[in-house]
Amino acid sequence: MGLIDQALGLFGRGREHRFQQRMQQASAHHRAGEEAEARALYERLVVEATELYGADAELTLITRGCVANTYDDEPERAVQLLEQIVEDGEGLYGPVDDGRLAPRLDLAMAYGQGGDYTKCHELSEELLADC
């Protein structure tokens, strides 16, 4: 069952649509550089997704990744959050599942933003090998 079907089953069409709208709103804040606003919206969406799907559901992990990506100005915090997301996702889906590649890429980029280019390069090479 796809994410949309999963959301429709739990939310109904109206609630799923509102969830998507809030995700888009948070994304717009993030793109505009309004990290605090984006983070606050994403964090509320993580709570909602966790309550409805569970802590380890794919949509919950994706939303947690969105929170982590709002820490552009704090790469150490982004790394901490993304390491946990990667670990949680790999425990559920395995390291090379398509849905797990994006968080691993985000983690590599966060290491680079934090100045750890060696770790960034190592993770990037691992990702290429897994693609």
Secondary structure, 3 states (H helix, E strand, C coil): CCHHHHHHHHHHHHHHHHHHHHHHHHHHHHHCCCHHHHHHHHHHHHHHHHHHHCCCCHHHHHHHHHHHHCCCCCHHHHHHHHHHHHHHHHHHHCCCCHHHHHHHHHHHHHHHHCCCHHHHHHHHHHHHHHC
